[in-house]
Amino acid sequence: MLFDVMLAKKFKKILDKRLPIVKWLPRYKLKDSVSDMMGGFTVGITMIPQALAYASVAGLPPQYGLYSALIGSFVYIFLGTCKELSIGPTAVIALLTSSYTHRTNPDMAVLLCFLSGCVELLCGIFNLGFLVQFVSLPVVAGFNSAAAIITATSQLKKIFGLQFDSENCLETWRKLVENIHKYNLGDVILGVSCIVVLLSLRRLKYVKIPYDKENPKAGRKRALKKVLRFIAMGRNALVVIVCAAVAYALKKKGDVPFSLAGNIDPGMPQAEVPPFSTTFGNQTYSFIEMCEYLSSGIAIVPIVSTIGNIAIAKAFAHGVIIDSTQEMIALGTCNIVGSFFHSLPIAGSLSRSAVSNASGIRTQMGGLYVGILVILSLSLLTPYFYFIPEATLASVIICSVIFMVEVRMIKPIWGSNKRDLIPAFATFLACLFIAVELGIVIGIVVDVIFLLYFSARPRVLVEKKAILGDLEYILITPSSDLLFPAIDFVREIVAKAGISKHQDKAVVVNCKHMYRADFTAAQGIQDLLQDFRKRNRHVIFHSMRSGVAKMIGRVSAAEFLCSSSGEELTQILTDLRAAPLGLDQESLQIEGYKTLPEEPVLYEAHM
Amino acid sequence: MLFDVMLAKKFKKILDKRLPIVKWLPRYKLKDSVSDMMGGFTVGITMIPQALAYASVAGLPPQYGLYSALIGSFVYIFLGTCKELSIGPTAVIALLTSSYTHRTNPDMAVLLCFLSGCVELLCGIFNLGFLVQFVSLPVVAGFNSAAAIITATSQLKKIFGLQFDSENCLETWRKLVENIHKYNLGDVILGVSCIVVLLSLRRLKYVKIPYDKENPKAGRKRALKKVLRFIAMGRNALVVIVCAAVAYALKKKGDVPFSLAGNIDPGMPQAEVPPFSTTFGNQTYSFIEMCEYLSSGIAIVPIVSTIGNIAIAKAFAHGVIIDSTQEMIALGTCNIVGSFFHSLPIAGSLSRSAVSNASGIRTQMGGLYVGILVILSLSLLTPYFYFIPEATLASVIICSVIFMVEVRMIKPIWGSNKRDLIPAFATFLACLFIAVELGIVIGIVVDVIFLLYFSARPRVLVEKKAILGDLEYILITPSSDLLFPAIDFVREIVAKAGISKHQDKAVVVNCKHMYRADFTAAQGIQDLLQDFRKRNRHVIFHSMRSGVAKMIGRVSAAEFLCSSSGEELTQILTDLRAAPLGLDQESLQIEGYKTLPEEPVLYEAHM
């Protein structure tokens, strides 16, 4: 009976944690629902043009963007922890998808979605979320900046009404310059106007309308401010609708002077198992061959998606600790379920999440209205999507991504830690000039090399004239754990101190920073002890943790001097002074020194 | 004038360091020369049979072994720092060479020698020796053990007089079992006898002959002991000479019941530029293609050679600090010069260095006599090498390598740090069952993963009831630097402490172990400060180094509380108690706290 209650409690706890809707739905009120509806629709009208546009970034027909916008919005209601997070197609993930599935068919993108979801879900379940912590902020900044530039570049040709295929950013620029004379005036005028309008509308939210609460016109001004903000948030949809209407009107009259999105398959996506084999370029690919084709994408897409999602969740956390595991499970499930409905890989979008936050969304239920809007689009609006000009979609993308170029990060990085600019620029340049999917890997590798270098070169403080009472000695304090890459370095410093001119002084190694050691380090210390013994000198290990001392003791039976308190050290140093050279280790032991000390008191703990 | 003297002094110092012969040759005496001659010849007669045998391990004609033994011995006289170190062909490097040049021709092995030498020399010049510190002892032990087993396995077929080709260790065992019935009785008898004799002779050095100095027979007994030790050291040569003599006698009478080494090209190797293109299997390979064929060998062979060389130099260092850079330069030069004389990749051999040590060598000049012996062999003895039985050479190899299986390492590793058995066994098994050249890479990767995991998960000490005078607070002490992989983990712990039940207590982060930080960490601390500010709680950073504090300050202008001494902390805590919640940061600043502290006094330094 008691057991049952405990079990039920435990189950409730897990449910609360892994199905967050259980926690907030019971407290859901009508007022919340109104806010969520308003917020959801606002996010939706931002999402739909983005979805159409990002599908083209991924190199797929526009309807795939809408399919991607659909499922994530619903699934995240149940599993998500961050009410502002808007999951769906994003510029970066679309770009990555295109780099892995270039010159194939939508099946590859859908399988990538499924596999990414599986990786995310498994990493969530097995608590491997810490892996994304190996991607530092400078690498993320470099990657995002490069991705933004590449994405914007890829859209420039549509602004100029050009048509060519290119493999990478450099080639795009080259072809753009080569073909610039073939520009289509209609597209250029429309594209540039759209960009100008979008950037101007974006500024609307910053417009300050001073009003006096006492003033009878205050209400109107407040209303005006709300309208302005709504226009700023809904600017993508607004521009797309106006341009499509113009195109529709022109088409009725005769010819349209710019290219249009063209036919979009109407209707909801068919639910089916993700494609585990496919055919393109006259060749059939089995599941294994498809995986080989996607190669590192199966790891990189989940990493980038997870980093993005967790970063957004943290940004809107309001001081609450984010459950990264749950975020990964939610993201993974969204992708897996999405892949059954022809979705591209999806992730949280920072720009839409900001809109979501600004529109006053109250719970994850907002996703419901995003989803409803997408369903309405798919079933009713696709005929009208035909008239959306390509240059307009391109300008939507360009205006979304240019603020992702994180120039503003350079100054704080330069100010705080110049070294971090190396991984940042390595990532940025490698993404731009080698390949976007390789750039992030290169950045991580550069970062890890620094980490490893630090682990091989800990800071070691050497004080040649340390004094305790009237005793002078050489004090050496390594700043970190003693693991195999560092031991030779530390050993050499200690050995050098031991053969310095101060032949009469004992060498004391302060081990207070050493929490961990390994076999190689233990062996290194034994070698060090032997060096000292051969030269008839003494080395004392101070504040060594008992675990580390035992480790060293088990490598070889040779005894060594340890002190665990200032008094003990004084005693040993005094005795060594009495018999400075060639003091027999055994005699010391007989005199009652601990050679394997108890766990030293962490006497710094209370300062 | 003064400048000239200084320059000359500096030049002398560099010369002493980079051309060690300059240091010891002027003090070289006749007595040294006698010892060196004796020692050199002892090493030489160990080296020559090994050289012939290891050439076959590398899959090359026997004379290549002698070529490899030649140049290293001479070059090391000038550049080497360790008088005992015997440079030449070794079992492990021969095995690695065979794994990279299998089914090609000697040109590939010679080019590998040249390239390895270049890598070693460059790493020496650019001070990249620390890279080998990333290979831990457990990985080395696992690799050596596996290499020994693979080498011994590869020789077993010669003991049984079988002939087959195999790709790896498993296949060798399978084919051995399949073909065992075809054994040649003569080879088996000879091989097994040789092994028994070699192992018995090896025991001779341990034989104790008690003698009384007063006894008139003492001199004879001492001489006997010397003879026994010499026989133990020269056992390889002895067994080879006896067996070759037997074979020669049998051949004169008629047929030999076991296979012989066969013809060996006589004469010195032609000096020529290493082969930068070659032809085998009806295909010509350019330099680039040869490099592609050798692939990771160009990195792995130098790493393994360097590890071996430095380990040997350390083992015989007699308490002196080894100049790893100089060892790498010496090793690199030996390989580069060797490659002009058709040498395989060479390195220091532990077994021969032990012989060298036991034979009482005094300086690097011993190498001269090794070299002379090799020249004599090449010019005079090759006709006699024809008669060396293959089974005898195989038994020489087997008896050299079986003691490299480091079973005795398991116990101390288990005792000191069980976790280290994982890289050890990962390396061992991967070498045996995947490929020897891949095994060591896998071992290094496993080790590095542990390192990275530690850097992401530092130990953090949380004391919920830390007391300072009558003030209670929460004290959090991370055990290491604050770099990007760890910051989220630490931040979460601090944040959790901040939302614990002890709402009234301040949280103090003790930064005494933090020597380094980076931009990601600085940003993480800013986020943490924001979390606390949102919850109206306080976090104080104690003993933060000024570099780290400045770094954090430059990420964002927000101020934060720092204390650099116990008194300062008491003051801040007292003030916070007076205004526990919602204390304005600014008001604190006005009251005169340092928010960017001076470098804190390292007050633990003198204990």
Boltz contact constraints between the chains, C-beta under 6 A:
constraints:
  - contact:
      token1: [A, 130]
      token2: [B, 456]
      max_distance: 6.0
  - contact:
      token1: [A, 133]
      token2: [B, 456]
      max_distance: 6.0
  - contact:
      token1: [A, 133]
      token2: [B, 485]
      max_distance: 6.0
  - contact:
      token1: [A, 133]
      token2: [B, 488]
      max_distance: 6.0
  - contact:
      token1: [A, 134]
      token2: [B, 485]
      max_distance: 6.0
  - contact:
      token1: [A, 136]
      token2: [B, 484]
      max_distance: 6.0
  - contact:
      token1: [A, 136]
      token2: [B, 520]
      max_distance: 6.0
  - contact:
      token1: [A, 137]
      token2: [B, 519]
      max_distance: 6.0
  - contact:
      token1: [A, 137]
      token2: [B, 520]
      max_distance: 6.0
  - contact:
      token1: [A, 137]
      token2: [B, 523]
      max_distance: 6.0
  - contact:
      token1: [A, 138]
      token2: [B, 519]
      max_distance: 6.0
  - contact:
      token1: [A, 319]
      token2: [B, 531]
      max_distance: 6.0
  - contact:
      token1: [A, 319]
      token2: [B, 534]
      max_distance: 6.0
  - contact:
      token1: [A, 319]
      token2: [B, 535]
      max_distance: 6.0
  - contact:
      token1: [A, 321]
      token2: [B, 492]
      max_distance: 6.0
  - contact:
      token1: [A, 321]
      token2: [B, 495]
      max_distance: 6.0
  - contact:
      token1: [A, 412]
      token2: [B, 555]
      max_distance: 6.0
  - contact:
      token1: [A, 413]
      token2: [B, 519]
      max_distance: 6.0
  - contact:
      token1: [A, 415]
      token2: [B, 554]
      max_distance: 6.0
  - contact:
      token1: [A, 416]
      token2: [B, 519]
      max_distance: 6.0
  - contact:
      token1: [A, 416]
      token2: [B, 522]
      max_distance: 6.0
  - contact:
      token1: [A, 416]
      token2: [B, 551]
      max_distance: 6.0
  - contact:
      token1: [A, 416]
      token2: [B, 554]
      max_distance: 6.0
  - contact:
      token1: [A, 416]
      token2: [B, 555]
      max_distance: 6.0
  - contact:
      token1: [A, 417]
      token2: [B, 518]
      max_distance: 6.0
  - contact:
      token1: [A, 417]
      token2: [B, 519]
      max_distance: 6.0
  - contact:
      token1: [A, 417]
      token2: [B, 551]
      max_distance: 6.0
  - contact:
      token1: [A, 420]
      token2: [B, 518]
      max_distance: 6.0
  - contact:
      token1: [A, 420]
      token2: [B, 519]
      max_distance: 6.0
  - contact:
      token1: [A, 451]
      token2: [B, 455]
      max_distance: 6.0
  - contact:
      token1: [A, 455]
      token2: [B, 451]
      max_distance: 6.0
  - contact:
      token1: [A, 456]
      token2: [B, 130]
      max_distance: 6.0
  - contact:
      token1: [A, 456]
      token2: [B, 133]
      max_distance: 6.0
  - contact:
      token1: [A, 459]
      token2: [B, 515]
      max_distance: 6.0
  - contact:
      token1: [A, 466]
      token2: [B, 606]
      max_distance: 6.0
  - contact:
      token1: [A, 479]
      token2: [B, 515]
      max_distance: 6.0
  - contact:
      token1: [A, 480]
      token2: [B, 480]
      max_distance: 6.0
  - contact:
      token1: [A, 484]
      token2: [B, 136]
      max_distance: 6.0
  - contact:
      token1: [A, 485]
      token2: [B, 133]
      max_distance: 6.0
  - contact:
      token1: [A, 485]
      token2: [B, 134]
      max_distance: 6.0
  - contact:
      token1: [A, 488]
      token2: [B, 133]
      max_distance: 6.0
  - contact:
      token1: [A, 492]
      token2: [B, 321]
      max_distance: 6.0
  - contact:
      token1: [A, 495]
      token2: [B, 321]
      max_distance: 6.0
  - contact:
      token1: [A, 513]
      token2: [B, 513]
      max_distance: 6.0
  - contact:
      token1: [A, 515]
      token2: [B, 459]
      max_distance: 6.0
  - contact:
      token1: [A, 515]
      token2: [B, 479]
      max_distance: 6.0
  - contact:
      token1: [A, 518]
      token2: [B, 417]
      max_distance: 6.0
  - contact:
      token1: [A, 518]
      token2: [B, 420]
      max_distance: 6.0
  - contact:
      token1: [A, 519]
      token2: [B, 138]
      max_distance: 6.0
  - contact:
      token1: [A, 519]
      token2: [B, 413]
      max_distance: 6.0
  - contact:
      token1: [A, 519]
      token2: [B, 416]
      max_distance: 6.0
  - contact:
      token1: [A, 519]
      token2: [B, 417]
      max_distance: 6.0
  - contact:
      token1: [A, 519]
      token2: [B, 420]
      max_distance: 6.0
  - contact:
      token1: [A, 520]
      token2: [B, 136]
      max_distance: 6.0
  - contact:
      token1: [A, 520]
      token2: [B, 137]
      max_distance: 6.0
  - contact:
      token1: [A, 522]
      token2: [B, 416]
      max_distance: 6.0
  - contact:
      token1: [A, 523]
      token2: [B, 137]
      max_distance: 6.0
  - contact:
      token1: [A, 531]
      token2: [B, 319]
      max_distance: 6.0
  - contact:
      token1: [A, 534]
      token2: [B, 319]
      max_distance: 6.0
  - contact:
      token1: [A, 535]
      token2: [B, 319]
      max_distance: 6.0
  - contact:
      token1: [A, 551]
      token2: [B, 416]
      max_distance: 6.0
  - contact:
      token1: [A, 551]
      token2: [B, 417]
      max_distance: 6.0
  - contact:
      token1: [A, 554]
      token2: [B, 415]
      max_distance: 6.0
  - contact:
      token1: [A, 554]
      token2: [B, 416]
      max_distance: 6.0
  - contact:
      token1: [A, 555]
      token2: [B, 412]
      max_distance: 6.0
  - contact:
      token1: [A, 555]
      token2: [B, 416]
      max_distance: 6.0
  - contact:
      token1: [A, 566]
      token2: [B, 607]
      max_distance: 6.0
  - contact:
      token1: [A, 604]
      token2: [B, 604]
      max_distance: 6.0
  - contact:
      token1: [A, 606]
      token2: [B, 466]
      max_distance: 6.0
  - contact:
      token1: [A, 607]
      token2: [B, 566]
      max_distance: 6.0
